[in-house]
Each structure stands twice: as structure tokens, then as C-alpha cells.
């Protein structure tokens, strides 16, 4: 029902991610090793604090919090966002009963790149970028060069090739995303995506399970729309 950590990130790659999150450069930049020796291109308007803040859908004061850990290359995460979330949003989020916090849990290098690009676009375009990537995931992930396809989506969201290079050269952003992943493993024992955490662990849902999610929301006090 979901993308499993063991099947998508090799032990060597996972240990590399651990090292990088601890501040050690152990995972290669997708822009290539030459990027390390170059002055990063400018990224006008980029604000690291805003790029790394929680990305929230809904009223921040909503009584129920859903934290979603997802990978942009996870097909079940795409199903969650394209098919399930719109209904959950209409019934529970738009009515002020719940909010959703999206947290990156990249399962591979392509997902890490996509997460970085998404956080480098203007904050108001963040969820539009996620939506575009999830909706077109089958096409770009199956492409001969998926990274180039992700780059095309980033350009449509406003990132020039030079800005994309600057984005991928930002080690603080890269480390933040990988640290978010590690924190999810440590705090919630996450082993696959999507994983939904309701009210700080009161309910944990593994996978894109709409009925289970709705039942959990109702159990936590949310009211369904009258049919």
C-alpha cells in the first residue's frame, strides 16, 4: 500500500543520508561535483527560513493536525494527493476542523531533488508545485531523464536553470530535508510513505487509506458533512 524504505533506498545510500543530515557531505549534488568548486548562482528572493518552515494546508489553529510524510516519487503518495486529499480538504480542512502539514521524506535522489526545487520556488507556489509533480508523476518518473523533467516543472514554477543550480547547491536546504526525514524515523518510526500522523501520534496511518483516515478524523472529533 505504500513505498517502503528498504526497497527504495539502499543501506549505503541511507547511511549516506544520515551522514549528510549530521552535517557531513556524503550524498553527491545532482548538479555535479563541479558545483562544489563554483560560486552558486544567485537565487533572488530566496529565504531559507521560509523555505524550511512547515508547509501547511488549512487553518493553523485547526484542532486536528495531520502530518503527512511523503516522497515525491512515491506512487501511493501521488494517489493520496490527487485522489484522496481533495475530498479530505473539502470536508475537513476547508471547514476548519483539520489542517495538514506536509513533510518531506525523500525515498531516493530524484525525490530529494524534487523536494529541494519545491522549497526553492516562491512560497505561495509551493503546493501548486507539489500538485503538478504528483499529477504528472507517472510521466516524469518513467522518463529517460526524470531529473530533467522535474527541472522543466521547476522552470514553469519560476526557477531558471541558474536558480535551479543555486537551489541544489544549497547545503542547508538539503540537510534540512534529510534531517526532517531522520526526525520522522526517530520520532514516529516511519518506514514507508505516505505515513499520516494525527495529533502527534494519537493515530498513525500507514498508506493512502481514505476510509481509515476519515474514521480517525471523526474519532478525534471532526464532523462529517450531512449527506
Z-matrix of the N, CA and C atoms (Angstrom, degrees):
N
C 1 1.460
C 2 1.519 1 112.32
N 3 1.335 2 117.67 1 -9.85
C 4 1.457 3 117.78 2 -176.31
C 5 1.516 4 109.51 3 -152.88
N 6 1.313 5 115.89 4 171.01
C 7 1.450 6 121.44 5 179.35
C 8 1.516 7 108.19 6 -83.98
N 9 1.335 8 116.10 7 122.72
C 10 1.454 9 121.43 8 -175.39
C 11 1.502 10 111.59 9 -93.46
N 12 1.316 11 115.46 10 139.73
C 13 1.460 12 121.50 11 -176.39
C 14 1.519 13 111.93 12 -58.07
N 15 1.323 14 117.48 13 -44.78
C 16 1.460 15 120.25 14 -175.11
C 17 1.519 16 112.69 15 -65.09
N 18 1.332 17 117.20 16 -31.76
C 19 1.453 18 120.36 17 -175.31
C 20 1.518 19 113.87 18 -83.06
N 21 1.319 20 118.20 19 -9.91
C 22 1.463 21 120.11 20 -173.93
C 23 1.519 22 114.69 21 -122.18
N 24 1.282 23 117.53 22 -16.53
C 25 1.470 24 120.06 23 -178.39
C 26 1.521 25 107.01 24 -130.67
N 27 1.317 26 117.71 25 112.68
C 28 1.450 27 120.28 26 -177.11
C 29 1.515 28 110.34 27 -63.71
N 30 1.333 29 116.21 28 160.23
C 31 1.458 30 120.12 29 179.51
C 32 1.520 31 110.50 30 -57.70
N 33 1.333 32 116.41 31 -42.32
C 34 1.464 33 119.81 32 -179.97
C 35 1.522 34 110.80 33 -62.65
N 36 1.355 35 116.11 34 -44.53
C 37 1.456 36 119.42 35 179.79
C 38 1.518 37 112.29 36 -65.94
N 39 1.328 38 115.90 37 -37.27
C 40 1.455 39 119.85 38 -179.94
C 41 1.520 40 110.52 39 -65.97
N 42 1.334 41 117.24 40 -43.01
C 43 1.464 42 119.98 41 177.96
C 44 1.522 43 110.32 42 -64.54
N 45 1.345 44 116.04 43 -33.70
C 46 1.459 45 119.31 44 176.13
C 47 1.516 46 111.20 45 -63.71
N 48 1.340 47 116.08 46 -40.24
C 49 1.462 48 120.34 47 178.16
C 50 1.514 49 110.93 48 -64.82
N 51 1.321 50 116.99 49 -39.06
C 52 1.456 51 120.36 50 176.91
C 53 1.522 52 110.72 51 -59.90
N 54 1.321 53 115.33 52 -44.53
C 55 1.459 54 119.58 53 -179.11
C 56 1.516 55 111.22 54 -64.61
N 57 1.339 56 116.51 55 -41.71
C 58 1.460 57 120.17 56 -179.20
C 59 1.518 58 111.10 57 -64.09
N 60 1.325 59 116.36 58 -42.13
C 61 1.458 60 119.67 59 -179.88
C 62 1.514 61 111.40 60 -64.48
N 63 1.326 62 116.93 61 -23.57
C 64 1.453 63 121.15 62 177.94
C 65 1.520 64 111.74 63 -85.52
N 66 1.339 65 115.23 64 1.05
C 67 1.457 66 119.65 65 176.77
C 68 1.515 67 114.21 66 101.43
N 69 1.339 68 117.14 67 10.19
C 70 1.455 69 121.11 68 179.73
C 71 1.517 70 108.00 69 -105.99
N 72 1.306 71 118.50 70 130.25
C 73 1.456 72 121.30 71 -178.92
C 74 1.521 73 108.45 72 -76.49
N 75 1.349 74 116.11 73 100.25
C 76 1.455 75 120.06 74 -177.29
C 77 1.519 76 112.19 75 -124.11
N 78 1.324 77 118.25 76 -8.03
C 79 1.445 78 121.98 77 -179.24
C 80 1.516 79 107.68 78 -116.87
N 81 1.327 80 119.48 79 124.84
C 82 1.463 81 120.85 80 -173.14
C 83 1.509 82 112.62 81 -66.62
N 84 1.327 83 115.00 82 145.49
C 85 1.458 84 120.74 83 174.79
C 86 1.518 85 108.89 84 -69.43
N 87 1.323 86 116.74 85 138.04
C 88 1.454 87 119.90 86 179.71
C 89 1.521 88 111.42 87 -70.34
N 90 1.334 89 117.48 88 -20.65
C 91 1.456 90 119.94 89 178.35
C 92 1.520 91 111.73 90 -73.11
N 93 1.354 92 117.34 91 -7.92
C 94 1.445 93 121.27 92 179.27
C 95 1.506 94 112.15 93 103.42
N 96 1.342 95 117.37 94 154.88
C 97 1.462 96 120.94 95 -176.96
C 98 1.513 97 113.61 96 -61.77
N 99 1.351 98 116.75 97 -25.01
C 100 1.466 99 118.51 98 -179.20
C 101 1.513 100 111.69 99 -64.65
N 102 1.337 101 116.37 100 -23.49
C 103 1.468 102 119.58 101 -178.62
C 104 1.516 103 111.70 102 -63.14
N 105 1.333 104 116.54 103 -26.79
C 106 1.457 105 119.88 104 -179.51
C 107 1.522 106 111.69 105 -66.49
N 108 1.316 107 116.25 106 -29.13
C 109 1.460 108 120.43 107 -175.84
C 110 1.519 109 112.37 108 -95.04
N 111 1.338 110 116.32 109 -0.89
C 112 1.448 111 119.90 110 -176.59
C 113 1.524 112 111.07 111 -107.36
N 114 1.298 113 115.51 112 154.61
C 115 1.458 114 120.60 113 172.78
C 116 1.523 115 107.59 114 -72.37
N 117 1.350 116 119.54 115 122.58
C 118 1.456 117 120.25 116 -178.87
C 119 1.519 118 112.03 117 -57.40
N 120 1.328 119 115.23 118 143.28
C 121 1.465 120 119.46 119 175.89
C 122 1.519 121 109.08 120 -64.73
N 123 1.321 122 115.66 121 158.91
C 124 1.462 123 118.82 122 -177.37
C 125 1.520 124 110.48 123 -74.14
N 126 1.300 125 115.60 124 150.59
C 127 1.455 126 122.09 125 177.19
C 128 1.517 127 106.98 126 -129.75
N 129 1.348 128 117.15 127 79.94
C 130 1.465 129 121.56 128 -174.23
C 131 1.525 130 112.25 129 -54.93
N 132 1.313 131 114.96 130 133.88
C 133 1.449 132 119.54 131 176.07
C 134 1.519 133 115.27 132 80.32
N 135 1.336 134 117.28 133 -0.68
C 136 1.462 135 119.42 134 -177.95
C 137 1.524 136 110.09 135 -72.13
N 138 1.319 137 115.67 136 130.19
C 139 1.462 138 122.60 137 -179.77
C 140 1.519 139 106.97 138 -125.00
N 141 1.325 140 117.51 139 108.65
C 142 1.465 141 121.56 140 -175.76
C 143 1.527 142 111.37 141 -59.57
N 144 1.322 143 116.65 142 -38.86
C 145 1.468 144 119.67 143 -179.22
C 146 1.523 145 110.86 144 -62.13
N 147 1.326 146 116.73 145 -42.76
C 148 1.459 147 120.00 146 179.61
C 149 1.526 148 111.29 147 -72.34
N 150 1.323 149 115.90 148 -34.35
C 151 1.466 150 120.03 149 -179.52
C 152 1.521 151 111.76 150 -66.99
N 153 1.323 152 116.83 151 -31.21
C 154 1.458 153 120.33 152 -175.45
C 155 1.530 154 113.62 153 -101.28
N 156 1.324 155 117.32 154 1.53
C 157 1.459 156 119.23 155 179.36
C 158 1.527 157 110.09 156 -73.66
N 159 1.344 158 116.29 157 161.77
C 160 1.460 159 120.19 158 175.96
C 161 1.519 160 109.79 159 -58.69
N 162 1.318 161 115.69 160 136.15
C 163 1.463 162 121.47 161 177.25
C 164 1.531 163 107.53 162 -98.96
N 165 1.327 164 115.47 163 116.89
C 166 1.461 165 121.00 164 -168.84
C 167 1.525 166 111.72 165 -120.09
N 168 1.325 167 115.50 166 135.09
C 169 1.459 168 122.47 167 170.21
C 170 1.523 169 107.08 168 -107.86
N 171 1.329 170 117.06 169 124.11
C 172 1.450 171 120.27 170 178.34
C 173 1.515 172 113.51 171 107.04
N 174 1.303 173 115.76 172 -177.88
C 175 1.454 174 123.59 173 -178.91
C 176 1.532 175 109.69 174 -71.67
N 177 1.337 176 118.23 175 118.90
C 178 1.469 177 120.19 176 179.86
C 179 1.522 178 113.26 177 -56.58
N 180 1.337 179 117.20 178 -21.79
C 181 1.463 180 121.12 179 -178.69
C 182 1.540 181 112.82 180 -94.44
N 183 1.309 182 117.19 181 6.54
C 184 1.466 183 120.44 182 -179.86
C 185 1.522 184 110.10 183 -58.42
N 186 1.337 185 118.24 184 142.05
C 187 1.468 186 121.19 185 -174.73
C 188 1.533 187 115.44 186 -68.92
N 189 1.326 188 117.28 187 -23.35
C 190 1.468 189 120.37 188 -179.51
C 191 1.521 190 108.84 189 -112.26
N 192 1.315 191 115.75 190 129.48
C 193 1.458 192 121.46 191 179.14
C 194 1.520 193 109.80 192 -110.90
N 195 1.323 194 115.94 193 126.40
C 196 1.465 195 122.18 194 173.73
C 197 1.522 196 106.89 195 -109.67
N 198 1.314 197 117.37 196 118.50
C 199 1.465 198 121.15 197 173.16
C 200 1.516 199 107.20 198 -102.20
N 201 1.317 200 115.82 199 122.67
C 202 1.460 201 120.23 200 178.47
C 203 1.523 202 109.76 201 -108.17
N 204 1.311 203 116.12 202 122.97
C 205 1.459 204 121.82 203 171.16
C 206 1.527 205 107.01 204 -99.31
N 207 1.330 206 116.20 205 121.53
C 208 1.460 207 119.35 206 -174.17
C 209 1.522 208 111.34 207 -145.14
N 210 1.320 209 114.11 208 155.72
C 211 1.462 210 122.05 209 176.23
C 212 1.526 211 107.91 210 -114.19
N 213 1.307 212 117.07 211 136.23
C 214 1.454 213 120.56 212 -176.51
C 215 1.526 214 113.55 213 -71.99
N 216 1.334 215 117.92 214 -8.17
C 217 1.458 216 120.97 215 174.63
C 218 1.522 217 112.13 216 -103.79
N 219 1.320 218 117.32 217 7.35
C 220 1.463 219 122.98 218 -177.81
C 221 1.530 220 109.66 219 -89.29
N 222 1.332 221 117.09 220 119.76
C 223 1.463 222 120.67 221 -177.55
C 224 1.526 223 111.88 222 -65.81
N 225 1.326 224 117.63 223 -33.52
C 226 1.462 225 120.22 224 178.92
C 227 1.532 226 110.88 225 -71.66
N 228 1.330 227 116.14 226 -30.16
C 229 1.475 228 120.07 227 174.48
C 230 1.533 229 109.69 228 -67.66
N 231 1.333 230 115.91 229 -39.07
C 232 1.463 231 119.90 230 177.01
C 233 1.528 232 109.98 231 -62.77
N 234 1.323 233 116.91 232 -41.75
C 235 1.468 234 121.10 233 176.76
C 236 1.526 235 110.21 234 -61.40
N 237 1.317 236 116.61 235 -41.31
C 238 1.461 237 121.34 236 178.87
C 239 1.530 238 110.29 237 -58.92
N 240 1.323 239 116.59 238 -44.78
C 241 1.464 240 120.24 239 -173.55
C 242 1.518 241 113.60 240 -81.25
N 243 1.313 242 117.70 241 -32.92
C 244 1.465 243 119.20 242 -176.18
C 245 1.529 244 112.92 243 -90.28
N 246 1.323 245 117.01 244 -30.00
C 247 1.466 246 119.76 245 -174.05
C 248 1.530 247 114.40 246 -111.33
N 249 1.326 248 117.34 247 -38.00
C 250 1.464 249 120.97 248 -173.71
C 251 1.520 250 112.61 249 -94.63
N 252 1.321 251 116.77 250 -49.13
C 253 1.462 252 120.35 251 -174.64
C 254 1.528 253 114.07 252 -56.51
N 255 1.339 254 119.94 253 -40.68
C 256 1.468 255 118.04 254 179.21
C 257 1.530 256 113.00 255 -56.05
N 258 1.326 257 117.09 256 -38.11
C 259 1.467 258 119.90 257 179.16
C 260 1.530 259 111.11 258 -72.85
N 261 1.322 260 116.69 259 -40.45
C 262 1.472 261 120.60 260 177.75
C 263 1.528 262 109.45 261 -64.31
N 264 1.321 263 116.25 262 -39.66
C 265 1.467 264 121.11 263 -179.64
C 266 1.537 265 110.26 264 -63.15
N 267 1.322 266 116.51 265 -46.36
C 268 1.459 267 120.07 266 -176.88
C 269 1.522 268 112.08 267 -65.03
N 270 1.324 269 116.34 268 -37.48
C 271 1.461 270 119.48 269 -173.33
C 272 1.526 271 114.04 270 -90.33
N 273 1.322 272 116.94 271 -34.22
C 274 1.459 273 118.59 272 -173.01
C 275 1.535 274 115.05 273 -119.33
N 276 1.334 275 116.78 274 -32.51
C 277 1.468 276 119.38 275 -176.81
C 278 1.521 277 111.57 276 -86.41
N 279 1.312 278 116.58 277 -47.78
C 280 1.470 279 119.99 278 179.85
C 281 1.529 280 112.09 279 -65.61
N 282 1.322 281 117.28 280 -21.39
C 283 1.469 282 121.30 281 178.88
C 284 1.528 283 112.28 282 -88.34
N 285 1.348 284 116.99 283 3.03
C 286 1.461 285 120.74 284 175.87
C 287 1.515 286 115.37 285 81.13
N 288 1.335 287 117.29 286 9.16
C 289 1.454 288 119.65 287 -177.80
C 290 1.523 289 113.44 288 -87.51
N 291 1.309 290 116.36 289 -24.53
C 292 1.460 291 120.66 290 -177.82
C 293 1.521 292 110.12 291 -146.52
N 294 1.302 293 115.32 292 157.82
C 295 1.462 294 121.54 293 171.84
C 296 1.518 295 107.61 294 -130.01
N 297 1.326 296 116.23 295 155.96
C 298 1.465 297 121.22 296 178.35
C 299 1.513 298 109.64 297 -119.52
N 300 1.316 299 115.98 298 129.23
C 301 1.465 300 122.16 299 174.70
C 302 1.516 301 107.44 300 -108.29
N 303 1.329 302 116.31 301 121.66
C 304 1.465 303 121.23 302 179.80
C 305 1.522 304 109.63 303 -92.50
N 306 1.327 305 116.45 304 126.79
C 307 1.457 306 121.10 305 177.17
C 308 1.525 307 110.10 306 -125.41
N 309 1.320 308 115.15 307 135.40
C 310 1.460 309 121.32 308 -177.97
C 311 1.524 310 111.48 309 -71.18
N 312 1.325 311 115.05 310 135.19
C 313 1.453 312 121.86 311 174.03
C 314 1.526 313 106.89 312 -139.22
N 315 1.349 314 116.87 313 67.22
C 316 1.470 315 119.87 314 -173.88
C 317 1.523 316 111.92 315 -62.45
N 318 1.338 317 115.25 316 131.50
C 319 1.451 318 121.61 317 -178.91
C 320 1.524 319 112.76 318 -95.93
N 321 1.323 320 117.06 319 -7.34
C 322 1.454 321 120.35 320 -179.38
C 323 1.522 322 108.52 321 -161.14
N 324 1.322 323 115.47 322 176.56
C 325 1.463 324 120.14 323 -175.55
C 326 1.525 325 112.46 324 -66.17
N 327 1.325 326 116.52 325 -35.43
C 328 1.464 327 119.46 326 178.84
C 329 1.529 328 110.06 327 -64.03
N 330 1.325 329 116.20 328 -43.37
C 331 1.473 330 120.09 329 178.79
C 332 1.522 331 110.93 330 -63.03
N 333 1.333 332 117.16 331 -37.65
C 334 1.460 333 120.53 332 178.06
C 335 1.525 334 110.59 333 -62.64
N 336 1.333 335 116.44 334 -44.31
C 337 1.463 336 120.34 335 177.96
C 338 1.520 337 110.95 336 -60.78
N 339 1.330 338 116.10 337 -46.12
C 340 1.466 339 120.25 338 -179.74
C 341 1.524 340 111.21 339 -61.89
N 342 1.335 341 116.88 340 -38.83
C 343 1.469 342 120.54 341 178.07
C 344 1.519 343 110.98 342 -64.51
N 345 1.329 344 116.57 343 -41.89
C 346 1.458 345 120.16 344 -179.86
C 347 1.525 346 111.04 345 -64.64
N 348 1.333 347 116.57 346 -46.91
C 349 1.460 348 119.45 347 178.71
C 350 1.526 349 110.73 348 -58.98
N 351 1.325 350 117.36 349 -42.21
C 352 1.466 351 121.08 350 -178.13
C 353 1.519 352 110.86 351 -60.92
N 354 1.324 353 116.66 352 -37.31
C 355 1.462 354 120.27 353 -178.66
C 356 1.526 355 112.56 354 -82.88
N 357 1.325 356 116.97 355 -11.46
C 358 1.462 357 119.97 356 177.33
C 359 1.523 358 112.79 357 -90.37
N 360 1.316 359 117.63 358 -18.37
C 361 1.472 360 118.25 359 177.69
C 362 1.526 361 108.92 360 -72.43
N 363 1.304 362 116.82 361 167.84
C 364 1.465 363 120.66 362 177.76
C 365 1.525 364 109.13 363 -54.72
N 366 1.335 365 117.99 364 135.70
C 367 1.468 366 121.07 365 -175.82
C 368 1.521 367 114.29 366 -51.07
N 369 1.320 368 117.05 367 -36.44
C 370 1.460 369 119.61 368 -178.41
C 371 1.533 370 112.07 369 -70.99
N 372 1.336 371 116.85 370 -12.02
C 373 1.462 372 120.44 371 178.46
C 374 1.529 373 112.37 372 -101.97
N 375 1.327 374 116.76 373 1.60
C 376 1.469 375 120.78 374 -173.71
C 377 1.531 376 112.27 375 -56.98
N 378 1.327 377 117.68 376 -55.85
C 379 1.455 378 119.83 377 -175.77
C 380 1.527 379 111.90 378 -71.15
N 381 1.323 380 117.64 379 -26.08
C 382 1.465 381 120.04 380 173.71
C 383 1.522 382 110.16 381 -66.21
N 384 1.326 383 116.11 382 -38.77
C 385 1.462 384 121.46 383 177.32
C 386 1.529 385 110.11 384 -64.78
N 387 1.342 386 116.73 385 -46.27
C 388 1.464 387 120.07 386 177.77
C 389 1.518 388 110.55 387 -58.34
N 390 1.315 389 116.11 388 -46.74
C 391 1.453 390 120.78 389 -178.85
C 392 1.518 391 111.55 390 -59.32
N 393 1.330 392 116.75 391 -43.78
C 394 1.462 393 120.85 392 179.81
C 395 1.523 394 111.19 393 -63.15
N 396 1.331 395 116.45 394 -41.73
C 397 1.470 396 120.47 395 -179.58
C 398 1.523 397 111.32 396 -67.38
N 399 1.318 398 117.16 397 -42.85
C 400 1.461 399 119.76 398 -179.86
C 401 1.535 400 111.25 399 -67.94
N 402 1.333 401 117.31 400 -41.09
C 403 1.462 402 120.29 401 -177.76
C 404 1.523 403 111.92 402 -66.69
N 405 1.312 404 117.19 403 -33.89
C 406 1.468 405 120.78 404 -177.87
C 407 1.528 406 112.43 405 -103.93
N 408 1.327 407 116.61 406 14.60
C 409 1.470 408 121.12 407 -173.29
C 410 1.527 409 113.37 408 -55.42
N 411 1.330 410 117.60 409 -45.05
C 412 1.468 411 120.46 410 -177.60
C 413 1.523 412 111.32 411 -57.99
N 414 1.325 413 116.48 412 -38.87
C 415 1.461 414 120.68 413 -177.01
C 416 1.522 415 111.62 414 -72.58
N 417 1.348 416 117.42 415 -51.27
C 418 1.463 417 118.04 416 -174.87
C 419 1.524 418 112.89 417 -75.21
N 420 1.331 419 117.54 418 -32.08
C 421 1.463 420 118.96 419 -178.38
C 422 1.527 421 111.02 420 -73.63
N 423 1.327 422 117.04 421 -25.44
C 424 1.462 423 120.77 422 178.75
C 425 1.527 424 112.40 423 -89.73
N 426 1.335 425 116.22 424 -3.80
C 427 1.460 426 120.39 425 -178.31
C 428 1.523 427 111.56 426 -68.70
N 429 1.317 428 116.33 427 159.52
C 430 1.456 429 121.75 428 179.18
C 431 1.520 430 110.78 429 -60.03
N 432 1.339 431 116.71 430 -38.27
C 433 1.460 432 122.28 431 178.46
C 434 1.527 433 108.42 432 -127.30
N 435 1.344 434 117.68 433 84.05
C 436 1.471 435 119.73 434 -176.81
C 437 1.518 436 113.52 435 -61.37
N 438 1.343 437 117.38 436 -31.77
C 439 1.460 438 119.55 437 179.88
C 440 1.525 439 111.25 438 -64.48
N 441 1.325 440 115.73 439 -38.19
C 442 1.466 441 119.63 440 177.94
C 443 1.525 442 110.30 441 -65.34
N 444 1.325 443 116.78 442 -37.43
C 445 1.460 444 120.53 443 179.28
C 446 1.526 445 111.19 444 -67.75
N 447 1.342 446 116.54 445 -39.40
C 448 1.470 447 119.96 446 175.95
C 449 1.533 448 109.24 447 -62.77
N 450 1.329 449 115.42 448 -38.60
C 451 1.461 450 119.88 449 177.94
C 452 1.516 451 112.28 450 -61.65
N 453 1.329 452 117.29 451 -35.38
C 454 1.464 453 120.54 452 177.68
C 455 1.525 454 110.75 453 -64.18
N 456 1.331 455 115.74 454 -41.82
C 457 1.466 456 119.47 455 178.17
C 458 1.522 457 110.14 456 -64.66
N 459 1.327 458 116.36 457 -39.43
C 460 1.464 459 120.42 458 178.23
C 461 1.528 460 111.19 459 -63.20
N 462 1.337 461 116.73 460 -37.35
C 463 1.470 462 119.81 461 178.20
C 464 1.529 463 110.08 462 -65.10
N 465 1.326 464 116.92 463 -39.96
C 466 1.466 465 119.76 464 178.04
C 467 1.526 466 111.16 465 -64.84
N 468 1.354 467 115.97 466 -25.88
C 469 1.468 468 120.44 467 178.42
C 470 1.525 469 111.94 468 -87.08
N 471 1.346 470 116.58 469 0.34
C 472 1.458 471 119.81 470 174.10
C 473 1.506 472 117.19 471 111.74
N 474 1.351 473 119.05 472 1.45
C 475 1.462 474 121.02 473 -179.34
C 476 1.525 475 110.29 474 -95.53
N 477 1.313 476 117.04 475 117.34
C 478 1.457 477 121.47 476 175.72
C 479 1.527 478 109.09 477 -71.71
N 480 1.333 479 118.73 478 163.20
C 481 1.470 480 120.21 479 176.41
C 482 1.524 481 112.70 480 -53.51
N 483 1.345 482 116.89 481 -39.04
C 484 1.464 483 120.27 482 179.42
C 485 1.530 484 110.66 483 -65.97
N 486 1.317 485 116.08 484 -40.23
C 487 1.462 486 120.05 485 178.72
C 488 1.530 487 111.09 486 -69.19
N 489 1.322 488 116.89 487 -33.63
C 490 1.463 489 120.02 488 175.95
C 491 1.524 490 110.28 489 -63.37
N 492 1.314 491 116.59 490 -41.24
C 493 1.464 492 120.62 491 178.10
C 494 1.528 493 110.10 492 -62.80
N 495 1.336 494 115.93 493 -42.83
C 496 1.462 495 119.77 494 178.45
C 497 1.519 496 110.55 495 -63.28
N 498 1.312 497 115.71 496 -39.33
C 499 1.464 498 120.50 497 179.83
C 500 1.526 499 110.28 498 -61.47
N 501 1.325 500 117.18 499 -49.02
C 502 1.462 501 121.05 500 -178.26
C 503 1.520 502 112.44 501 -69.22
N 504 1.325 503 116.56 502 -18.82
C 505 1.465 504 120.42 503 178.25
C 506 1.528 505 112.41 504 -86.50
N 507 1.318 506 116.77 505 -3.34
C 508 1.466 507 120.59 506 -176.98
C 509 1.526 508 109.35 507 -83.84
N 510 1.311 509 116.52 508 97.35
C 511 1.462 510 121.07 509 -176.02
C 512 1.526 511 112.58 510 -68.01
N 513 1.334 512 117.03 511 -29.51
C 514 1.468 513 119.35 512 178.62
C 515 1.525 514 110.67 513 -65.37
N 516 1.321 515 116.76 514 -41.29
C 517 1.458 516 120.60 515 178.35
C 518 1.525 517 110.41 516 -66.75
N 519 1.304 518 116.58 517 -45.19
C 520 1.467 519 121.37 518 179.77
C 521 1.530 520 110.77 519 -59.49
N 522 1.324 521 115.47 520 -45.91
C 523 1.458 522 120.12 521 179.67
C 524 1.519 523 111.57 522 -64.06
N 525 1.336 524 116.42 523 -39.10
C 526 1.465 525 120.09 524 178.63
C 527 1.529 526 110.88 525 -59.15
N 528 1.323 527 117.14 526 -46.08
C 529 1.462 528 120.84 527 -178.05
C 530 1.528 529 110.82 528 -63.63
N 531 1.319 530 116.30 529 -44.27
C 532 1.465 531 119.40 530 179.87
C 533 1.527 532 111.49 531 -69.37
N 534 1.322 533 116.68 532 -32.80
C 535 1.462 534 119.56 533 177.25
C 536 1.526 535 110.45 534 -68.37
N 537 1.338 536 116.57 535 -36.78
C 538 1.464 537 120.57 536 175.83
C 539 1.523 538 109.88 537 -59.19
N 540 1.304 539 115.31 538 -41.79
C 541 1.476 540 121.16 539 177.99
C 542 1.525 541 110.95 540 -61.34
N 543 1.315 542 115.56 541 -48.01
C 544 1.466 543 120.21 542 -179.80
C 545 1.524 544 111.82 543 -64.49
N 546 1.319 545 116.15 544 -39.97
C 547 1.471 546 119.75 545 178.65
C 548 1.523 547 110.67 546 -61.63
N 549 1.329 548 116.68 547 -38.32
C 550 1.457 549 120.47 548 178.37
C 551 1.521 550 111.77 549 -64.01
N 552 1.320 551 115.83 550 -39.02
C 553 1.465 552 120.47 551 177.86
C 554 1.523 553 110.38 552 -65.49
N 555 1.323 554 115.29 553 -46.39
C 556 1.464 555 119.99 554 -176.34
C 557 1.522 556 112.44 555 -68.24
N 558 1.335 557 116.86 556 -43.65
C 559 1.467 558 119.84 557 -173.78
C 560 1.522 559 112.87 558 -82.40
N 561 1.341 560 116.39 559 -39.05
C 562 1.462 561 119.39 560 -173.13
C 563 1.532 562 113.75 561 -117.87
N 564 1.339 563 116.83 562 3.06
C 565 1.465 564 121.24 563 178.59
C 566 1.524 565 111.95 564 58.65
N 567 1.313 566 116.88 565 40.05
C 568 1.457 567 121.95 566 -178.36
C 569 1.527 568 110.06 567 -71.42
N 570 1.318 569 115.81 568 133.76
C 571 1.459 570 120.67 569 179.30
C 572 1.518 571 112.30 570 -127.11
N 573 1.319 572 118.03 571 -1.74
C 574 1.456 573 121.07 572 179.93
C 575 1.510 574 111.25 573 -163.12
N 576 1.333 575 115.38 574 173.59
C 577 1.458 576 120.66 575 -178.71
C 578 1.517 577 110.66 576 -130.15
N 579 1.334 578 116.96 577 151.13
C 580 1.465 579 125.48 578 -6.31
C 581 1.524 580 111.15 579 -77.68
N 582 1.318 581 115.69 580 151.08
C 583 1.461 582 122.29 581 170.34
C 584 1.518 583 107.20 582 -124.56
N 585 1.333 584 116.22 583 130.32
C 586 1.454 585 122.61 584 -179.54
C 587 1.521 586 109.36 585 -110.74
N 588 1.329 587 115.68 586 126.80
C 589 1.454 588 122.77 587 178.81
C 590 1.517 589 108.19 588 -111.85
N 591 1.316 590 117.24 589 116.77
C 592 1.465 591 121.24 590 -179.45
C 593 1.521 592 110.03 591 -103.22
N 594 1.334 593 114.51 592 129.70
C 595 1.472 594 122.34 593 178.37
C 596 1.525 595 112.26 594 46.31
N 597 1.327 596 113.83 595 56.75
C 598 1.466 597 122.96 596 173.08
C 599 1.528 598 113.47 597 56.56
N 600 1.330 599 115.53 598 37.34
C 601 1.457 600 118.91 599 173.97
C 602 1.511 601 115.21 600 104.63
N 603 1.345 602 117.59 601 1.05
C 604 1.465 603 119.86 602 176.68
C 605 1.522 604 109.92 603 -59.24
N 606 1.333 605 115.77 604 -35.21
C 607 1.459 606 122.21 605 174.68
C 608 1.525 607 107.56 606 -139.22
N 609 1.323 608 117.26 607 136.52
C 610 1.454 609 122.47 608 176.04
C 611 1.528 610 107.41 609 -124.23
N 612 1.319 611 116.77 610 126.17
C 613 1.459 612 121.81 611 -179.21
C 614 1.520 613 109.00 612 -118.70
N 615 1.316 614 115.64 613 120.02
C 616 1.461 615 121.85 614 178.00
C 617 1.520 616 109.06 615 -93.18
N 618 1.309 617 116.86 616 113.69
C 619 1.448 618 120.17 617 177.77
C 620 1.517 619 113.57 618 102.56
N 621 1.345 620 114.36 619 170.96
C 622 1.472 621 121.10 620 -179.46
C 623 1.521 622 108.79 621 -87.10
N 624 1.316 623 116.86 622 82.49
C 625 1.465 624 122.96 623 -174.39
C 626 1.531 625 109.00 624 -115.55
N 627 1.307 626 115.64 625 94.03
C 628 1.471 627 120.55 626 -173.25
C 629 1.524 628 112.20 627 -62.42
N 630 1.309 629 118.09 628 -49.81
C 631 1.461 630 120.38 629 -176.92
C 632 1.520 631 111.62 630 -62.77
N 633 1.328 632 116.10 631 -40.75
C 634 1.461 633 120.03 632 178.35
C 635 1.524 634 111.10 633 -64.31
N 636 1.318 635 116.17 634 -38.55
C 637 1.461 636 120.81 635 179.06
C 638 1.529 637 110.46 636 -66.28
N 639 1.323 638 116.93 637 -45.50
C 640 1.464 639 120.24 638 179.28
C 641 1.523 640 110.73 639 -61.22
N 642 1.316 641 117.11 640 -44.95
C 643 1.469 642 120.73 641 179.11
C 644 1.522 643 111.55 642 -60.98
N 645 1.336 644 116.64 643 -38.86
C 646 1.462 645 120.47 644 179.10
C 647 1.519 646 111.09 645 -66.86
N 648 1.327 647 117.05 646 -40.20
C 649 1.460 648 121.03 647 178.96
C 650 1.526 649 110.80 648 -63.64
N 651 1.321 650 116.39 649 -42.42
C 652 1.468 651 120.40 650 178.65
C 653 1.521 652 110.21 651 -65.36
N 654 1.329 653 116.79 652 -40.40
C 655 1.455 654 121.12 653 178.55
C 656 1.530 655 111.45 654 -61.39
N 657 1.323 656 115.23 655 -31.80
C 658 1.466 657 119.76 656 -179.93
C 659 1.530 658 112.59 657 -86.80
N 660 1.331 659 116.77 658 4.48
C 661 1.458 660 119.80 659 172.61
C 662 1.510 661 116.39 660 112.45
N 663 1.327 662 118.25 661 -2.95
C 664 1.450 663 119.80 662 179.09
C 665 1.521 664 111.12 663 -72.25
N 666 1.323 665 115.95 664 148.70
C 667 1.458 666 121.79 665 179.90
C 668 1.521 667 109.48 666 -107.56
N 669 1.323 668 116.58 667 135.56
C 670 1.447 669 121.02 668 177.39
C 671 1.528 670 110.27 669 -82.28
N 672 1.327 671 115.82 670 153.28
C 673 1.451 672 120.51 671 176.06
C 674 1.528 673 109.31 672 -67.48
N 675 1.301 674 116.07 673 142.14
C 676 1.460 675 120.17 674 177.96
C 677 1.524 676 109.26 675 -67.15
N 678 1.324 677 115.25 676 133.20
C 679 1.462 678 119.23 677 -179.05
C 680 1.537 679 110.21 678 -81.69
